[in-house]
Amino acid sequence: MLKKDILTNIETLFYNKSFSNVSMSEIATSLDIKKASLYYYFPSKEVLVSELLEFSFQEYKFFLLDILEKSLEIFIRDFIQYPKKSKNIFSVIAQNGYSEYKDTIEIIQQKQKEIFEIVCDSLQKKYAMSKERSFVLLCLLEEIGRKKCLNGECPIDMETLIKEIQTIITI
């Protein structure tokens, strides 16, 4: 099993349980590998979490760059649905603003700023949105995504919600 395969597979495990509630033994069992094999790739759980966050961040960044090339409607819909659909740990942590490891909080904050700059620059170029309007849109979408992640499904028709967000943002 390749390191990338391990990281991809454990995202779902950590999506369903917090970092502190999953042991290295449980991770190895879920991957159907020996614990020693897991330690070959990751000398500690902290290293594993750190590498998982970086891996997830890169996947999230790639996803954002892709949807930013599409219409505003697709960007809004896919941004809201991505964390639950993909089980991408970075997008979930970014939306929830939470990490159990204090040393990762600063890294997450730095990467959130990078995400904001990517989104803001793209929206500014494509739709002539100010940084402030881009920030409002991003915050709104993160909050809606958080509700969707926590509550399962959006209580409002998604297409109607997207049109309403577009109206609010383009006023």
C-alpha positions in Angstrom: 0.0 0.0 0.0 1.3 3.4 -1.0 1.5 6.3 1.5 -1.1 8.3 -0.7 -3.5 5.3 -0.5 -3.1 5.2 3.3 -3.8 9.0 3.6 -6.8 8.7 1.3 -8.3 5.8 3.2 -7.8 7.3 6.7 -9.6 10.6 5.8 -12.9 8.8 6.1 -11.9 7.3 9.4 -11.0 10.7 10.8 -14.1 12.2 9.3 -16.2 9.9 11.4 -14.1 10.1 14.6 -11.9 12.8 16.1 -8.1 12.4 16.0 -7.9 11.7 19.7 -10.5 8.9 19.5 -8.6 6.9 16.9 -5.5 4.8 17.8 -2.7 3.7 15.5 -3.9 0.1 16.0 -7.4 1.1 14.9 -6.0 2.9 11.8 -3.8 -0.1 10.9 -6.8 -2.5 11.3 -9.1 -0.2 9.2 -6.4 -0.3 6.5 -5.9 -4.1 6.8 -2.2 -3.6 7.4 0.1 -4.4 10.3 0.7 -1.7 12.9 4.5 -1.9 12.1 3.7 -1.1 8.5 1.8 2.0 9.5 4.8 3.1 11.7 7.1 2.6 8.7 5.3 5.5 7.0 4.4 7.5 10.1 6.7 7.3 13.1 3.9 8.8 15.3 0.3 9.7 15.3 1.2 13.4 15.3 3.3 12.9 12.1 0.4 11.0 10.6 -2.1 13.8 11.4 0.3 16.5 10.1 0.9 14.7 6.8 -2.9 14.0 6.5 -3.6 17.7 6.9 -1.1 18.6 4.3 -2.4 15.9 1.9 -6.0 17.0 2.5 -5.1 20.6 2.0 -3.5 19.9 -1.3 -6.6 17.9 -2.4 -8.8 20.8 -1.2 -6.7 23.4 -3.0 -6.9 21.4 -6.2 -10.6 21.1 -5.9 -11.0 24.8 -5.3 -8.9 25.8 -8.3 -11.1 23.5 -10.4 -14.5 24.8 -9.3 -13.3 28.4 -9.4 -12.9 28.0 -13.2 -16.6 27.1 -13.4 -19.7 29.3 -13.0 -20.5 31.0 -9.8 -23.5 28.7 -9.3 -21.4 25.6 -9.6 -18.7 27.1 -7.3 -21.4 27.8 -4.6 -23.0 24.4 -4.8 -19.8 22.4 -4.9 -18.1 24.4 -2.2 -21.1 23.7 0.2 -21.3 20.0 -0.7 -17.5 19.2 -0.8 -16.7 18.5 2.9 -19.5 16.0 3.4 -19.2 14.5 -0.1 -15.5 14.1 -0.2 -14.8 13.6 3.6 -11.8 15.8 3.0 -10.4 16.5 6.5 -8.9 19.9 5.7 -12.2 21.3 4.4 -14.0 20.0 7.4 -11.5 21.4 9.9 -11.4 24.7 7.9 -15.1 25.0 8.1 -15.4 24.0 11.7 -12.3 26.0 12.7 -11.2 23.2 15.0 -8.1 21.1 15.7 -7.2 19.0 18.7 -3.5 19.5 18.2 -2.3 23.0 19.3 0.7 22.9 17.0 -1.5 22.3 13.9 -3.8 25.3 14.6 -1.3 27.8 13.3 -0.7 25.7 10.2 -4.4 25.4 9.6 -4.8 29.2 10.0 -2.0 29.9 7.6 -3.5 27.5 5.0 -6.9 29.1 5.5 -5.4 32.4 4.6 -3.9 30.8 1.5 -7.3 29.4 0.6 -8.9 32.9 1.1 -6.3 34.5 -1.2 -6.9 31.9 -3.9 -10.7 32.3 -3.7 -10.6 36.1 -3.4 -8.2 36.6 -6.3 -10.3 34.3 -8.5 -13.6 36.0 -7.6 -12.0 39.4 -8.0 -10.7 38.6 -11.5 -13.8 36.7 -12.7 -16.6 38.7 -11.2 -14.9 42.0 -10.1 -15.8 41.1 -6.5 -14.1 43.1 -3.8 -12.0 41.3 -1.1 -14.8 42.2 1.4 -17.5 40.7 -0.8 -15.4 37.6 -1.4 -14.8 37.3 2.3 -18.6 37.5 3.0 -19.3 34.9 0.3 -16.7 32.6 1.7 -17.9 32.9 5.3 -21.5 32.4 4.1 -20.6 29.3 2.2 -18.5 27.9 5.0 -21.4 28.4 7.5 -23.9 26.8 5.2 -21.4 23.9 4.6 -21.0 23.5 8.3 -24.7 23.3 8.8 -24.9 20.8 6.0 -22.1 18.7 7.5 -23.6 18.8 11.0 -27.2 18.4 10.1 -26.9 16.0 7.1 -28.9 17.8 4.5 -29.8 21.3 3.8 -33.4 22.1 5.0 -33.8 24.4 2.0 -33.9 23.4 -1.7 -30.2 23.7 -2.8 -31.0 25.3 -6.2 -33.2 27.9 -4.6 -30.5 28.6 -2.0 -27.8 28.9 -4.6 -29.9 31.5 -6.6 -30.5 33.4 -3.4 -26.8 33.5 -2.5 -26.0 34.7 -6.1 -28.6 37.4 -5.8 -27.2 38.6 -2.4 -23.6 38.6 -3.6 -24.2 40.3 -6.9 -26.4 43.2 -5.5 
